[in-house]
């Protein structure tokens, strides 16, 4: 097994599984008015930025399924948006850009994830999509990008190839 695959497995097992545990155990304590950060998505985007689209979509799918397994939602409902976000992040993040542009791209990916996720949730609930947009999608995007900045600064050593200088 080469060092790149070992690194991918290490980040996925330690940070990905750690994010799932944190998402299910600690995020409920920092939830503000139903607004919550999506820590698993943060890990998917950061891992995808380092290892590329195929690894990113695979990590997004696996972590999405594992997240669904520990949540009351139907199995696979978070796997699809995380797979899409992982693939797009892996395709776009290897390009070195200004950090402001990189964080703008992060914000777009998080927003896209939330739109797809809550579009699927809409079929389970009786809530209108426009209400979900203002009450969940936009606030969750802002909260998640805030947490991503903190996690990226703390874990810069592990996620250094993600388009930031």
VMD Tcl script that builds the backbone (N, CA, C; Angstrom):
set m [mol new atoms 495]
animate dup $m
set s [atomselect $m all]
$s set {name element resname resid chain x y z} {
  {N N UNK 1 A 0.856 -1.165 0.000}
  {CA C UNK 1 A 0.000 0.000 0.000}
  {C C UNK 1 A 0.908 1.236 0.000}
  {N N UNK 2 A 0.679 2.135 -0.960}
  {CA C UNK 2 A 1.538 3.309 -1.022}
  {C C UNK 2 A 1.145 4.347 0.027}
  {N N UNK 3 A 2.001 5.359 0.180}
  {CA C UNK 3 A 1.799 6.335 1.260}
  {C C UNK 3 A 0.562 7.206 1.032}
  {N N UNK 4 A 0.185 7.443 -0.226}
  {CA C UNK 4 A -1.004 8.260 -0.480}
  {C C UNK 4 A -2.279 7.548 -0.024}
  {N N UNK 5 A -2.370 6.254 -0.282}
  {CA C UNK 5 A -3.536 5.487 0.158}
  {C C UNK 5 A -3.548 5.391 1.685}
  {N N UNK 6 A -2.373 5.211 2.285}
  {CA C UNK 6 A -2.293 5.176 3.751}
  {C C UNK 6 A -2.762 6.498 4.345}
  {N N UNK 7 A -2.346 7.604 3.733}
  {CA C UNK 7 A -2.767 8.918 4.211}
  {C C UNK 7 A -4.263 9.116 4.081}
  {N N UNK 8 A -4.826 8.676 2.956}
  {CA C UNK 8 A -6.272 8.779 2.737}
  {C C UNK 8 A -7.029 7.959 3.779}
  {N N UNK 9 A -6.584 6.735 4.010}
  {CA C UNK 9 A -7.240 5.888 5.008}
  {C C UNK 9 A -7.109 6.477 6.413}
  {N N UNK 10 A -5.933 7.025 6.725}
  {CA C UNK 10 A -5.733 7.646 8.034}
  {C C UNK 10 A -6.694 8.814 8.234}
  {N N UNK 11 A -6.735 9.724 7.263}
  {CA C UNK 11 A -7.617 10.885 7.398}
  {C C UNK 11 A -9.081 10.477 7.460}
  {N N UNK 12 A -9.458 9.485 6.653}
  {CA C UNK 12 A -10.851 9.039 6.640}
  {C C UNK 12 A -11.216 8.378 7.964}
  {N N UNK 13 A -10.350 7.520 8.457}
  {CA C UNK 13 A -10.663 6.816 9.705}
  {C C UNK 13 A -10.621 7.738 10.914}
  {N N UNK 14 A -9.582 8.538 11.025}
  {CA C UNK 14 A -9.430 9.379 12.215}
  {C C UNK 14 A -10.353 10.595 12.144}
  {N N UNK 15 A -10.236 11.380 11.080}
  {CA C UNK 15 A -11.003 12.615 11.000}
  {C C UNK 15 A -12.439 12.377 10.529}
  {N N UNK 16 A -12.634 11.474 9.586}
  {CA C UNK 16 A -13.983 11.203 9.083}
  {C C UNK 16 A -14.868 10.556 10.137}
  {N N UNK 17 A -14.377 9.492 10.736}
  {CA C UNK 17 A -15.145 8.828 11.796}
  {C C UNK 17 A -15.267 9.751 13.009}
  {N N UNK 18 A -14.205 10.506 13.293}
  {CA C UNK 18 A -14.273 11.482 14.385}
  {C C UNK 18 A -15.343 12.531 14.130}
  {N N UNK 19 A -15.482 12.953 12.873}
  {CA C UNK 19 A -16.525 13.931 12.528}
  {C C UNK 19 A -17.920 13.343 12.694}
  {N N UNK 20 A -18.081 12.066 12.349}
  {CA C UNK 20 A -19.390 11.417 12.531}
  {C C UNK 20 A -19.728 11.346 14.021}
  {N N UNK 21 A -18.761 10.989 14.826}
  {CA C UNK 21 A -18.991 10.932 16.277}
  {C C UNK 21 A -19.310 12.330 16.813}
  {N N UNK 22 A -18.532 13.315 16.400}
  {CA C UNK 22 A -18.782 14.691 16.851}
  {C C UNK 22 A -20.140 15.197 16.366}
  {N N UNK 23 A -20.497 14.849 15.125}
  {CA C UNK 23 A -21.786 15.289 14.565}
  {C C UNK 23 A -22.954 14.721 15.370}
  {N N UNK 24 A -22.833 13.477 15.798}
  {CA C UNK 24 A -23.956 12.864 16.510}
  {C C UNK 24 A -23.943 13.143 18.008}
  {N N UNK 25 A -22.764 13.401 18.602}
  {CA C UNK 25 A -22.702 13.567 20.048}
  {C C UNK 25 A -22.537 15.018 20.508}
  {N N UNK 26 A -21.762 15.814 19.780}
  {CA C UNK 26 A -21.435 17.156 20.263}
  {C C UNK 26 A -22.165 18.280 19.542}
  {N N UNK 27 A -22.469 18.092 18.262}
  {CA C UNK 27 A -23.158 19.147 17.510}
  {C C UNK 27 A -24.521 19.487 18.107}
  {N N UNK 28 A -25.278 18.526 18.650}
  {CA C UNK 28 A -26.539 18.929 19.293}
  {C C UNK 28 A -26.366 19.970 20.404}
  {N N UNK 29 A -25.186 20.009 21.024}
  {CA C UNK 29 A -24.947 20.991 22.080}
  {C C UNK 29 A -24.600 22.375 21.548}
  {N N UNK 30 A -24.155 22.462 20.288}
  {CA C UNK 30 A -23.825 23.766 19.711}
  {C C UNK 30 A -24.833 24.193 18.650}
  {N N UNK 31 A -25.938 23.475 18.555}
  {CA C UNK 31 A -27.001 23.837 17.623}
  {C C UNK 31 A -27.671 25.116 18.102}
  {N N UNK 32 A -27.874 26.047 17.175}
  {CA C UNK 32 A -28.514 27.320 17.475}
  {C C UNK 32 A -29.811 27.422 16.683}
  {N N UNK 33 A -30.947 27.332 17.358}
  {CA C UNK 33 A -32.248 27.508 16.712}
  {C C UNK 33 A -32.404 26.604 15.477}
  {N N UNK 34 A -32.096 25.341 15.603}
  {CA C UNK 34 A -32.147 24.332 14.534}
  {C C UNK 34 A -31.035 24.501 13.505}
  {N N UNK 35 A -30.108 25.405 13.723}
  {CA C UNK 35 A -28.995 25.591 12.804}
  {C C UNK 35 A -27.812 24.816 13.342}
  {N N UNK 36 A -27.223 24.001 12.466}
  {CA C UNK 36 A -26.120 23.162 12.922}
  {C C UNK 36 A -25.040 23.085 11.852}
  {N N UNK 37 A -23.789 22.988 12.270}
  {CA C UNK 37 A -22.729 22.798 11.281}
  {C C UNK 37 A -22.703 21.349 10.805}
  {N N UNK 38 A -22.256 21.136 9.621}
  {CA C UNK 38 A -22.156 19.792 9.034}
  {C C UNK 38 A -20.674 19.402 9.027}
  {N N UNK 39 A -20.204 18.840 10.141}
  {CA C UNK 39 A -18.790 18.517 10.303}
  {C C UNK 39 A -18.327 17.404 9.368}
  {N N UNK 40 A -19.183 16.463 9.084}
  {CA C UNK 40 A -18.815 15.376 8.171}
  {C C UNK 40 A -18.565 15.938 6.776}
  {N N UNK 41 A -19.390 16.872 6.347}
  {CA C UNK 41 A -19.184 17.517 5.047}
  {C C UNK 41 A -17.860 18.273 5.011}
  {N N UNK 42 A -17.508 18.928 6.099}
  {CA C UNK 42 A -16.226 19.630 6.173}
  {C C UNK 42 A -15.080 18.649 5.916}
  {N N UNK 43 A -15.137 17.488 6.557}
  {CA C UNK 43 A -14.085 16.481 6.355}
  {C C UNK 43 A -14.067 15.965 4.921}
  {N N UNK 44 A -15.252 15.754 4.349}
  {CA C UNK 44 A -15.320 15.277 2.960}
  {C C UNK 44 A -14.665 16.291 2.027}
  {N N UNK 45 A -14.964 17.558 2.200}
  {CA C UNK 45 A -14.396 18.588 1.323}
  {C C UNK 45 A -12.888 18.695 1.514}
  {N N UNK 46 A -12.414 18.691 2.749}
  {CA C UNK 46 A -10.976 18.802 2.990}
  {C C UNK 46 A -10.208 17.579 2.488}
  {N N UNK 47 A -10.758 16.395 2.684}
  {CA C UNK 47 A -10.109 15.176 2.175}
  {C C UNK 47 A -10.136 15.167 0.651}
  {N N UNK 48 A -11.240 15.585 0.056}
  {CA C UNK 48 A -11.346 15.637 -1.404}
  {C C UNK 48 A -10.352 16.614 -1.995}
  {N N UNK 49 A -10.161 17.752 -1.334}
  {CA C UNK 49 A -9.204 18.734 -1.821}
  {C C UNK 49 A -7.785 18.225 -1.822}
  {N N UNK 50 A -7.501 17.305 -0.943}
  {CA C UNK 50 A -6.147 16.761 -0.865}
  {C C UNK 50 A -5.938 15.565 -1.785}
  {N N UNK 51 A -6.968 14.711 -1.931}
  {CA C UNK 51 A -6.770 13.452 -2.647}
  {C C UNK 51 A -7.510 13.330 -3.977}
  {N N UNK 52 A -8.326 14.292 -4.349}
  {CA C UNK 52 A -8.953 14.265 -5.658}
  {C C UNK 52 A -10.394 13.795 -5.671}
  {N N UNK 53 A -10.958 13.785 -6.887}
  {CA C UNK 53 A -12.386 13.564 -7.076}
  {C C UNK 53 A -12.835 12.131 -6.763}
  {N N UNK 54 A -12.104 11.149 -7.226}
  {CA C UNK 54 A -12.519 9.755 -7.000}
  {C C UNK 54 A -12.460 9.427 -5.509}
  {N N UNK 55 A -11.350 9.777 -4.873}
  {CA C UNK 55 A -11.238 9.544 -3.429}
  {C C UNK 55 A -12.284 10.361 -2.685}
  {N N UNK 56 A -12.516 11.600 -3.115}
  {CA C UNK 56 A -13.490 12.461 -2.452}
  {C C UNK 56 A -14.903 11.947 -2.545}
  {N N UNK 57 A -15.282 11.487 -3.733}
  {CA C UNK 57 A -16.640 10.955 -3.867}
  {C C UNK 57 A -16.792 9.643 -3.099}
  {N N UNK 58 A -15.745 8.840 -3.065}
  {CA C UNK 58 A -15.801 7.590 -2.295}
  {C C UNK 58 A -15.908 7.864 -0.800}
  {N N UNK 59 A -15.091 8.795 -0.315}
  {CA C UNK 59 A -15.137 9.155 1.101}
  {C C UNK 59 A -16.499 9.776 1.431}
  {N N UNK 60 A -17.016 10.628 0.546}
  {CA C UNK 60 A -18.330 11.231 0.767}
  {C C UNK 60 A -19.427 10.194 0.857}
  {N N UNK 61 A -19.369 9.194 -0.016}
  {CA C UNK 61 A -20.385 8.138 -0.001}
  {C C UNK 61 A -20.302 7.310 1.277}
  {N N UNK 62 A -19.090 6.877 1.631}
  {CA C UNK 62 A -18.918 6.024 2.814}
  {C C UNK 62 A -19.284 6.779 4.093}
  {N N UNK 63 A -18.767 8.008 4.238}
  {CA C UNK 63 A -19.084 8.768 5.443}
  {C C UNK 63 A -20.563 9.144 5.487}
  {N N UNK 64 A -21.167 9.404 4.323}
  {CA C UNK 64 A -22.606 9.685 4.283}
  {C C UNK 64 A -23.432 8.487 4.730}
  {N N UNK 65 A -23.062 7.302 4.268}
  {CA C UNK 65 A -23.781 6.098 4.705}
  {C C UNK 65 A -23.587 5.841 6.200}
  {N N UNK 66 A -22.360 6.030 6.675}
  {CA C UNK 66 A -22.112 5.835 8.108}
  {C C UNK 66 A -22.876 6.866 8.942}
  {N N UNK 67 A -22.947 8.090 8.453}
  {CA C UNK 67 A -23.711 9.115 9.169}
  {C C UNK 67 A -25.195 8.753 9.193}
  {N N UNK 68 A -25.713 8.246 8.095}
  {CA C UNK 68 A -27.107 7.815 8.061}
  {C C UNK 68 A -27.360 6.640 8.994}
  {N N UNK 69 A -26.357 5.774 9.134}
  {CA C UNK 69 A -26.531 4.597 9.984}
  {C C UNK 69 A -26.698 4.977 11.451}
  {N N UNK 70 A -26.152 6.110 11.864}
  {CA C UNK 70 A -26.283 6.526 13.265}
  {C C UNK 70 A -27.342 7.612 13.448}
  {N N UNK 71 A -28.085 7.902 12.395}
  {CA C UNK 71 A -29.144 8.917 12.499}
  {C C UNK 71 A -30.493 8.273 12.196}
  {N N UNK 72 A -31.570 8.940 12.558}
  {CA C UNK 72 A -32.900 8.369 12.302}
  {C C UNK 72 A -33.385 8.553 10.862}
  {N N UNK 73 A -32.581 9.169 10.002}
  {CA C UNK 73 A -32.981 9.413 8.620}
  {C C UNK 73 A -32.866 8.141 7.785}
  {N N UNK 74 A -33.561 8.097 6.661}
  {CA C UNK 74 A -33.433 6.929 5.772}
  {C C UNK 74 A -31.991 6.753 5.292}
  {N N UNK 75 A -31.562 5.520 5.180}
  {CA C UNK 75 A -30.194 5.207 4.768}
  {C C UNK 75 A -29.933 5.737 3.358}
  {N N UNK 76 A -28.902 6.523 3.206}
  {CA C UNK 76 A -28.500 7.046 1.912}
  {C C UNK 76 A -28.877 8.486 1.647}
  {N N UNK 77 A -29.664 9.094 2.522}
  {CA C UNK 77 A -30.153 10.449 2.241}
  {C C UNK 77 A -29.028 11.492 2.343}
  {N N UNK 78 A -28.015 11.255 3.163}
  {CA C UNK 78 A -26.883 12.181 3.197}
  {C C UNK 78 A -25.721 11.699 2.334}
  {N N UNK 79 A -25.762 10.454 1.908}
  {CA C UNK 79 A -24.680 9.929 1.077}
  {C C UNK 79 A -24.656 10.598 -0.302}
  {N N UNK 80 A -25.807 10.838 -0.893}
  {CA C UNK 80 A -25.846 11.456 -2.225}
  {C C UNK 80 A -25.249 12.856 -2.235}
  {N N UNK 81 A -25.711 13.784 -1.376}
  {CA C UNK 81 A -25.114 15.122 -1.419}
  {C C UNK 81 A -23.632 15.144 -1.061}
  {N N UNK 82 A -23.196 14.260 -0.156}
  {CA C UNK 82 A -21.781 14.226 0.205}
  {C C UNK 82 A -20.936 13.641 -0.927}
  {N N UNK 83 A -21.470 12.685 -1.652}
  {CA C UNK 83 A -20.764 12.130 -2.803}
  {C C UNK 83 A -20.575 13.197 -3.873}
  {N N UNK 84 A -21.630 13.946 -4.157}
  {CA C UNK 84 A -21.552 15.015 -5.159}
  {C C UNK 84 A -20.563 16.091 -4.711}
  {N N UNK 85 A -20.652 16.515 -3.451}
  {CA C UNK 85 A -19.741 17.544 -2.933}
  {C C UNK 85 A -18.292 17.059 -2.956}
  {N N UNK 86 A -18.068 15.799 -2.596}
  {CA C UNK 86 A -16.723 15.246 -2.617}
  {C C UNK 86 A -16.134 15.209 -4.012}
  {N N UNK 87 A -16.941 14.845 -4.988}
  {CA C UNK 87 A -16.462 14.797 -6.369}
  {C C UNK 87 A -16.116 16.193 -6.878}
  {N N UNK 88 A -17.021 17.152 -6.664}
  {CA C UNK 88 A -16.774 18.518 -7.145}
  {C C UNK 88 A -15.577 19.137 -6.420}
  {N N UNK 89 A -15.477 18.920 -5.115}
  {CA C UNK 89 A -14.332 19.452 -4.363}
  {C C UNK 89 A -13.028 18.856 -4.875}
  {N N UNK 90 A -13.026 17.567 -5.159}
  {CA C UNK 90 A -11.826 16.921 -5.662}
  {C C UNK 90 A -11.428 17.390 -7.041}
  {N N UNK 91 A -12.391 17.756 -7.860}
  {CA C UNK 91 A -12.098 18.257 -9.207}
  {C C UNK 91 A -11.614 19.700 -9.194}
  {N N UNK 92 A -12.077 20.489 -8.245}
  {CA C UNK 92 A -11.767 21.918 -8.274}
  {C C UNK 92 A -10.699 22.357 -7.286}
  {N N UNK 93 A -10.501 21.668 -6.193}
  {CA C UNK 93 A -9.590 22.128 -5.160}
  {C C UNK 93 A -8.108 22.016 -5.495}
  {N N UNK 94 A -7.661 21.076 -6.328}
  {CA C UNK 94 A -6.216 21.024 -6.599}
  {C C UNK 94 A -5.672 22.272 -7.292}
  {N N UNK 95 A -6.535 23.088 -7.874}
  {CA C UNK 95 A -6.092 24.318 -8.507}
  {C C UNK 95 A -5.751 25.322 -7.421}
  {N N UNK 96 A -4.521 25.810 -7.430}
  {CA C UNK 96 A -4.092 26.777 -6.414}
  {C C UNK 96 A -4.709 28.133 -6.744}
  {N N UNK 97 A -5.483 28.654 -5.810}
  {CA C UNK 97 A -6.110 29.956 -5.992}
  {C C UNK 97 A -5.909 30.786 -4.735}
  {N N UNK 98 A -6.358 32.000 -4.804}
  {CA C UNK 98 A -6.349 32.875 -3.646}
  {C C UNK 98 A -7.214 32.246 -2.553}
  {N N UNK 99 A -6.818 32.332 -1.286}
  {CA C UNK 99 A -7.629 31.745 -0.213}
  {C C UNK 99 A -9.068 32.252 -0.185}
  {N N UNK 100 A -9.293 33.503 -0.545}
  {CA C UNK 100 A -10.665 34.029 -0.571}
  {C C UNK 100 A -11.502 33.297 -1.611}
  {N N UNK 101 A -10.925 33.006 -2.754}
  {CA C UNK 101 A -11.636 32.259 -3.803}
  {C C UNK 101 A -11.887 30.833 -3.346}
  {N N UNK 102 A -10.908 30.245 -2.667}
  {CA C UNK 102 A -11.066 28.883 -2.168}
  {C C UNK 102 A -12.217 28.810 -1.167}
  {N N UNK 103 A -12.287 29.767 -0.247}
  {CA C UNK 103 A -13.381 29.756 0.730}
  {C C UNK 103 A -14.723 30.072 0.075}
  {N N UNK 104 A -14.716 30.842 -0.984}
  {CA C UNK 104 A -15.948 31.076 -1.740}
  {C C UNK 104 A -16.412 29.778 -2.391}
  {N N UNK 105 A -15.470 29.001 -2.911}
  {CA C UNK 105 A -15.802 27.698 -3.478}
  {C C UNK 105 A -16.301 26.744 -2.393}
  {N N UNK 106 A -15.656 26.757 -1.230}
  {CA C UNK 106 A -16.140 25.961 -0.101}
  {C C UNK 106 A -17.595 26.316 0.220}
  {N N UNK 107 A -17.872 27.615 0.272}
  {CA C UNK 107 A -19.226 28.069 0.582}
  {C C UNK 107 A -20.222 27.568 -0.461}
  {N N UNK 108 A -19.849 27.629 -1.727}
  {CA C UNK 108 A -20.718 27.124 -2.792}
  {C C UNK 108 A -20.974 25.635 -2.659}
  {N N UNK 109 A -19.941 24.871 -2.322}
  {CA C UNK 109 A -20.107 23.425 -2.141}
  {C C UNK 109 A -21.010 23.109 -0.949}
  {N N UNK 110 A -20.813 23.827 0.134}
  {CA C UNK 110 A -21.646 23.599 1.317}
  {C C UNK 110 A -23.092 23.971 1.005}
  {N N UNK 111 A -23.284 25.089 0.323}
  {CA C UNK 111 A -24.638 25.520 -0.052}
  {C C UNK 111 A -25.299 24.481 -0.960}
  {N N UNK 112 A -24.553 23.984 -1.958}
  {CA C UNK 112 A -25.088 22.958 -2.861}
  {C C UNK 112 A -25.461 21.702 -2.088}
  {N N UNK 113 A -24.621 21.293 -1.142}
  {CA C UNK 113 A -24.914 20.125 -0.324}
  {C C UNK 113 A -26.213 20.324 0.443}
  {N N UNK 114 A -26.354 21.478 1.074}
  {CA C UNK 114 A -27.554 21.752 1.870}
  {C C UNK 114 A -28.807 21.787 0.995}
  {N N UNK 115 A -28.712 22.361 -0.207}
  {CA C UNK 115 A -29.873 22.405 -1.116}
  {C C UNK 115 A -30.294 20.993 -1.493}
  {N N UNK 116 A -29.341 20.147 -1.893}
  {CA C UNK 116 A -29.680 18.771 -2.279}
  {C C UNK 116 A -30.229 18.002 -1.085}
  {N N UNK 117 A -29.589 18.135 0.070}
  {CA C UNK 117 A -30.021 17.426 1.267}
  {C C UNK 117 A -31.439 17.818 1.667}
  {N N UNK 118 A -31.715 19.117 1.738}
  {CA C UNK 118 A -33.040 19.547 2.170}
  {C C UNK 118 A -34.090 19.363 1.076}
  {N N UNK 119 A -33.664 19.287 -0.179}
  {CA C UNK 119 A -34.602 18.922 -1.235}
  {C C UNK 119 A -35.086 17.488 -1.022}
  {N N UNK 120 A -34.173 16.602 -0.633}
  {CA C UNK 120 A -34.565 15.222 -0.329}
  {C C UNK 120 A -35.385 15.145 0.957}
  {N N UNK 121 A -35.033 15.946 1.953}
  {CA C UNK 121 A -35.778 15.975 3.212}
  {C C UNK 121 A -37.201 16.477 2.983}
  {N N UNK 122 A -37.372 17.367 2.026}
  {CA C UNK 122 A -38.690 17.932 1.725}
  {C C UNK 122 A -39.709 16.838 1.424}
  {N N UNK 123 A -39.276 15.757 0.817}
  {CA C UNK 123 A -40.189 14.664 0.489}
  {C C UNK 123 A -40.629 13.886 1.723}
  {N N UNK 124 A -39.851 13.961 2.797}
  {CA C UNK 124 A -40.202 13.274 4.035}
  {C C UNK 124 A -41.089 14.164 4.900}
  {N N UNK 125 A -40.801 15.451 4.907}
  {CA C UNK 125 A -41.542 16.382 5.768}
  {C C UNK 125 A -42.614 17.109 4.962}
  {N N UNK 126 A -43.443 17.845 5.638}
  {CA C UNK 126 A -44.498 18.631 4.982}
  {C C UNK 126 A -44.111 20.098 4.861}
  {N N UNK 127 A -42.828 20.402 4.971}
  {CA C UNK 127 A -42.356 21.780 4.938}
  {C C UNK 127 A -42.107 22.222 3.505}
  {N N UNK 128 A -42.431 23.463 3.222}
  {CA C UNK 128 A -42.158 24.025 1.902}
  {C C UNK 128 A -40.655 24.262 1.747}
  {N N UNK 129 A -40.170 24.101 0.521}
  {CA C UNK 129 A -38.744 24.240 0.264}
  {C C UNK 129 A -38.263 25.660 0.546}
  {N N UNK 130 A -39.039 26.663 0.209}
  {CA C UNK 130 A -38.625 28.048 0.437}
  {C C UNK 130 A -38.474 28.325 1.930}
  {N N UNK 131 A -39.325 27.705 2.735}
  {CA C UNK 131 A -39.194 27.842 4.188}
  {C C UNK 131 A -37.922 27.163 4.676}
  {N N UNK 132 A -37.627 25.989 4.115}
  {CA C UNK 132 A -36.384 25.306 4.462}
  {C C UNK 132 A -35.170 26.131 4.045}
  {N N UNK 133 A -35.286 26.825 2.934}
  {CA C UNK 133 A -34.172 27.634 2.444}
  {C C UNK 133 A -33.801 28.702 3.458}
  {N N UNK 134 A -34.781 29.449 3.929}
  {CA C UNK 134 A -34.508 30.538 4.865}
  {C C UNK 134 A -34.251 30.061 6.292}
  {N N UNK 135 A -34.902 28.980 6.688}
  {CA C UNK 135 A -34.773 28.545 8.079}
  {C C UNK 135 A -33.643 27.549 8.306}
  {N N UNK 136 A -33.201 26.851 7.268}
  {CA C UNK 136 A -32.180 25.810 7.459}
  {C C UNK 136 A -30.991 25.930 6.499}
  {N N UNK 137 A -31.244 26.029 5.201}
  {CA C UNK 137 A -30.158 25.951 4.215}
  {C C UNK 137 A -29.160 27.093 4.387}
  {N N UNK 138 A -29.644 28.315 4.358}
  {CA C UNK 138 A -28.739 29.458 4.472}
  {C C UNK 138 A -28.023 29.511 5.821}
  {N N UNK 139 A -28.738 29.394 6.947}
  {CA C UNK 139 A -28.023 29.429 8.243}
  {C C UNK 139 A -27.038 28.269 8.420}
  {N N UNK 140 A -27.405 27.070 7.976}
  {CA C UNK 140 A -26.488 25.934 8.089}
  {C C UNK 140 A -25.229 26.142 7.259}
  {N N UNK 141 A -25.392 26.769 6.083}
  {CA C UNK 141 A -24.234 27.050 5.230}
  {C C UNK 141 A -23.276 27.999 5.942}
  {N N UNK 142 A -23.804 29.058 6.523}
  {CA C UNK 142 A -22.961 30.029 7.228}
  {C C UNK 142 A -22.273 29.372 8.430}
  {N N UNK 143 A -23.014 28.606 9.192}
  {CA C UNK 143 A -22.458 27.942 10.380}
  {C C UNK 143 A -21.383 26.931 9.975}
  {N N UNK 144 A -21.626 26.181 8.911}
  {CA C UNK 144 A -20.663 25.170 8.472}
  {C C UNK 144 A -19.388 25.808 7.939}
  {N N UNK 145 A -19.499 26.902 7.181}
  {CA C UNK 145 A -18.280 27.544 6.667}
  {C C UNK 145 A -17.478 28.136 7.823}
  {N N UNK 146 A -18.164 28.655 8.839}
  {CA C UNK 146 A -17.472 29.159 10.029}
  {C C UNK 146 A -16.687 28.031 10.703}
  {N N UNK 147 A -17.311 26.877 10.872}
  {CA C UNK 147 A -16.628 25.737 11.486}
  {C C UNK 147 A -15.503 25.213 10.585}
  {N N UNK 148 A -15.707 25.291 9.267}
  {CA C UNK 148 A -14.679 24.825 8.343}
  {C C UNK 148 A -13.414 25.673 8.457}
  {N N UNK 149 A -13.574 26.970 8.602}
  {CA C UNK 149 A -12.414 27.848 8.752}
  {C C UNK 149 A -11.633 27.454 9.999}
  {N N UNK 150 A -12.333 27.206 11.088}
  {CA C UNK 150 A -11.676 26.820 12.338}
  {C C UNK 150 A -10.972 25.469 12.179}
  {N N UNK 151 A -11.671 24.486 11.610}
  {CA C UNK 151 A -11.091 23.149 11.446}
  {C C UNK 151 A -9.905 23.182 10.493}
  {N N UNK 152 A -10.016 23.955 9.421}
  {CA C UNK 152 A -8.917 24.035 8.460}
  {C C UNK 152 A -7.692 24.688 9.098}
  {N N UNK 153 A -7.894 25.701 9.918}
  {CA C UNK 153 A -6.752 26.343 10.587}
  {C C UNK 153 A -6.101 25.389 11.589}
  {N N UNK 154 A -6.917 24.658 12.340}
  {CA C UNK 154 A -6.374 23.725 13.332}
  {C C UNK 154 A -5.719 22.506 12.680}
  {N N UNK 155 A -6.248 22.066 11.548}
  {CA C UNK 155 A -5.741 20.869 10.891}
  {C C UNK 155 A -4.940 21.149 9.643}
  {N N UNK 156 A -4.353 22.338 9.540}
  {CA C UNK 156 A -3.612 22.721 8.332}
  {C C UNK 156 A -2.512 21.716 7.985}
  {N N UNK 157 A -1.921 21.130 8.986}
  {CA C UNK 157 A -0.859 20.142 8.775}
  {C C UNK 157 A -1.366 18.939 7.979}
  {N N UNK 158 A -2.600 18.540 8.237}
  {CA C UNK 158 A -3.145 17.348 7.596}
  {C C UNK 158 A -3.808 17.646 6.261}
  {N N UNK 159 A -4.284 18.865 6.066}
  {CA C UNK 159 A -5.029 19.216 4.851}
  {C C UNK 159 A -4.309 20.283 4.042}
  {N N UNK 160 A -2.979 20.242 3.989}
  {CA C UNK 160 A -2.208 21.301 3.362}
  {C C UNK 160 A -2.341 21.371 1.849}
  {N N UNK 161 A -2.719 20.328 1.166}
  {CA C UNK 161 A -2.839 20.348 -0.295}
  {C C UNK 161 A -4.241 20.673 -0.756}
  {N N UNK 162 A -4.974 21.509 -0.035}
  {CA C UNK 162 A -6.355 21.758 -0.378}
  {C C UNK 162 A -6.594 23.102 -1.038}
  {N N UNK 163 A -5.584 23.656 -1.698}
  {CA C UNK 163 A -5.779 24.890 -2.434}
  {C C UNK 163 A -5.463 26.133 -1.627}
  {N N UNK 164 A -5.112 25.994 -0.359}
  {CA C UNK 164 A -4.782 27.160 0.450}
  {C C UNK 164 A -3.265 27.247 0.584}
  {N N UNK 165 A -2.744 28.449 0.644}
  {CA C UNK 165 A -1.297 28.654 0.730}
  {C C UNK 165 A -0.886 28.753 2.177}
}
mol reanalyze $m
mol bondsrecalc $m
mol representation Tube
mol addrep $m
